[in-house]
Amino acid sequence: MPTLEQLLPMALLAALILVVPGPTNTLLFSAGLQVGLRRALPLVGAEAAGYGLSILAWGSVLLVVAADRPWLLSGMKWLCALYLLWLAIKLWRCGAARLVAERRSTGRFEVFLATLLNPKAFLFASSVFPLSAFQSVQQFAWFMGVFLLVLVPIGSLWTCLGHLLTLRSAWSMHAGTFLRTASVMLMLFSASIAYSTLDGTDERAEQVALGRILLPMA
């Protein structure tokens, strides 16, 4: 059974990545804007299914790769750090008006497919979930359960934001502050992943250290 020191930092980093606007979040936002909250919320289930399958597939591949090619895993972590930095910049520049301009019709299969092919799934499998999560069904169930506990409210939040825009537009100013705060946090995590890879820090040790920092804040 994973410890709280492993699960808490994983949940926090997953939350910060999930909140970033992307293909899935844009579709959820659009659904809330177009069909209302009640009809849009079931799409979060399609998002969960897409991420679950994609993370499991990527994690299984990485588990095999890491056994014989540790240098390749380090390279993937560098790519993840750069991707996080790119997401942070994108998030800093994002606004409600841009999301509205990108809205389009949304269905469950569209959300599932967009999530299945979302690059965030690779990021979750390689840098958020520990490799130990893919070594047994029990370990994977624990980490995936915590991941879903984070995903469901964040996915629901994006549908709510789309629905709120049909009722009131003043929320966009506060949403901008929230997104920029998340952007700064993502930059810090990007730097942390890059430093740990450069320094050769063990993945478990890195997670435990981050957990010890976050536990007093919980």
C-alpha positions in Angstrom: 0.0 0.0 0.0 1.4 3.4 -1.0 2.1 5.9 1.8 0.6 9.4 2.2 4.0 10.8 1.4 3.8 9.2 -2.0 0.1 9.9 -2.7 -0.1 13.5 -1.7 2.6 15.0 -4.0 1.3 12.8 -6.8 -2.2 14.1 -6.3 -1.1 17.7 -6.2 1.0 17.5 -9.4 -1.8 15.6 -11.2 -4.3 18.4 -10.2 -2.0 21.1 -11.5 -1.6 19.3 -14.8 -5.2 18.4 -15.2 -6.4 22.0 -14.6 -4.3 23.2 -17.6 -6.5 24.0 -20.7 -6.1 21.4 -23.4 -8.1 19.2 -25.8 -10.1 17.5 -23.1 -10.7 20.5 -20.9 -11.8 22.6 -23.9 -14.3 20.0 -24.9 -15.7 19.8 -21.3 -15.9 23.6 -21.2 -17.7 23.7 -24.5 -20.2 21.1 -23.4 -21.0 23.1 -20.3 -21.4 26.2 -22.4 -23.6 24.5 -25.1 -25.7 21.9 -23.4 -25.7 22.9 -19.7 -24.2 21.4 -16.6 -26.5 18.4 -16.1 -25.9 17.0 -19.6 -22.2 17.9 -19.7 -21.1 16.2 -16.4 -21.4 12.6 -17.7 -18.6 13.5 -20.1 -16.2 13.5 -17.1 -16.6 9.7 -17.1 -15.4 9.5 -20.7 -12.4 11.6 -19.7 -11.6 9.2 -16.8 -11.8 6.1 -19.1 -9.5 7.8 -21.6 -6.9 8.7 -19.1 -7.1 5.3 -17.3 -6.4 3.3 -20.5 -3.7 5.7 -21.8 -1.8 5.9 -18.5 -1.9 2.1 -18.2 -0.6 1.6 -21.7 2.2 4.2 -21.4 3.2 2.9 -17.9 3.5 -0.7 -19.1 5.7 0.4 -21.9 7.9 2.6 -19.7 8.2 -0.3 -17.2 9.8 -2.5 -19.9 11.9 0.4 -21.2 13.3 1.4 -17.8 14.6 -2.0 -17.1 17.3 -2.0 -19.9 17.5 1.7 -20.9 17.5 3.9 -17.8 19.0 6.7 -19.9 15.9 6.7 -22.1 13.7 7.2 -19.1 15.9 10.2 -18.1 15.5 11.6 -21.5 11.7 11.2 -21.3 11.7 13.1 -18.0 13.6 16.0 -19.6 10.9 16.1 -22.3 8.2 16.1 -19.6 9.9 19.0 -17.8 10.0 21.0 -21.1 6.3 20.0 -21.7 5.3 21.2 -18.2 7.1 24.5 -18.9 5.3 24.9 -22.2 2.0 24.1 -20.5 2.8 26.7 -17.8 3.4 29.4 -20.4 0.2 28.4 -22.3 -1.7 28.6 -19.0 -0.4 32.0 -18.2 -1.6 33.4 -21.5 -4.9 31.6 -21.4 -8.2 33.5 -20.9 -11.9 32.8 -20.9 -12.4 34.6 -24.2 -10.0 32.2 -25.9 -11.7 29.2 -24.6 -15.0 30.5 -25.8 -13.6 31.1 -29.3 -12.4 27.4 -29.4 -15.7 25.8 -28.4 -17.2 23.1 -30.6 -19.8 20.4 -30.4 -19.0 17.6 -27.9 -19.9 14.0 -27.5 -18.7 11.2 -25.2 -16.7 9.4 -27.8 -15.0 12.7 -28.8 -14.0 13.4 -25.2 -12.8 9.8 -24.8 -10.7 9.8 -27.9 -9.2 13.3 -27.2 -8.2 12.1 -23.7 -6.8 8.8 -25.0 -4.5 10.7 -27.3 -3.7 13.6 -24.9 0.0 14.0 -24.3 -0.8 14.6 -20.7 -1.3 10.9 -20.3 2.4 10.2 -21.1 3.3 12.9 -18.6 1.2 11.3 -15.9 2.7 7.8 -16.6 6.3 8.9 -16.8 6.6 11.7 -14.2 3.5 11.7 -11.9 2.8 8.0 -11.3 5.9 6.1 -9.9 7.0 3.1 -11.9 6.0 0.9 -9.0 2.4 1.7 -9.7 2.6 -0.5 -12.9 4.2 -3.5 -11.2 1.1 -4.8 -9.6 -2.7 -4.5 -9.9 -3.0 -3.4 -6.3 -0.4 -0.6 -6.6 -2.0 0.6 -9.8 -5.5 0.6 -8.2 -4.3 2.8 -5.4 -2.6 5.4 -7.5 -5.3 5.4 -10.1 -8.0 5.7 -7.4 -6.3 8.8 -6.1 -5.9 10.2 -9.6 -9.6 9.8 -10.3 -10.4 11.5 -7.0 -8.5 14.5 -8.4 -9.7 14.2 -11.9 -13.5 14.1 -11.3 -13.8 17.4 -9.5 -11.4 19.2 -11.9 -13.3 17.8 -14.9 -16.5 18.9 -13.4 -15.0 22.3 -12.7 -14.4 22.9 -16.4 -18.0 22.0 -17.3 -19.1 24.3 -14.5 -17.0 27.2 -15.9 -18.5 26.8 -19.3 -22.0 26.8 -17.8 -21.2 29.8 -15.7 -20.3 31.8 -18.7 -23.9 31.5 -19.9 -25.0 33.0 -16.7 -22.4 35.5 -15.8 -19.1 36.8 -17.3 -17.5 38.4 -14.2 -15.9 35.1 -13.2 -13.4 35.4 -15.9 -11.3 37.9 -14.0 -11.0 35.6 -11.0 -10.4 32.6 -13.3 -7.4 34.4 -14.8 -5.8 34.8 -11.3 -6.4 31.1 -10.5 -4.9 30.0 -13.8 -1.8 32.1 -13.5 -1.2 30.8 -9.9 -1.4 27.3 -11.3 1.0 28.4 -14.1 3.6 29.4 -11.5 3.2 26.1 -9.7 3.7 24.2 -12.9 6.9 26.1 -13.6 8.2 25.1 -10.2 7.4 21.5 -10.8 9.1 21.6 -14.2 12.2 22.9 -12.6 12.0 20.2 -9.9 11.7 17.4 -12.4 14.6 18.8 -14.5 16.8 19.2 -11.4 16.1 15.7 -10.1 17.0 14.2 -13.5 20.2 16.2 -13.7 21.1 15.5 -10.1 20.3 11.8 -10.5 17.8 11.9 -7.7 15.9 8.6 -7.1 12.2 8.9 -8.1 11.0 7.5 -4.8 13.3 9.8 -2.8 12.1 12.8 -4.7 8.4 11.9 -4.1 9.0 11.3 -0.4 10.9 14.6 0.0 8.1 16.5 -1.7 5.6 14.7 0.5 7.3 15.8 3.6 7.1 19.4 2.4 3.4 19.2 1.6 2.2 17.2 4.6 2.3 20.1 7.0 0.1 22.1 4.5 -2.6 19.4 4.3 
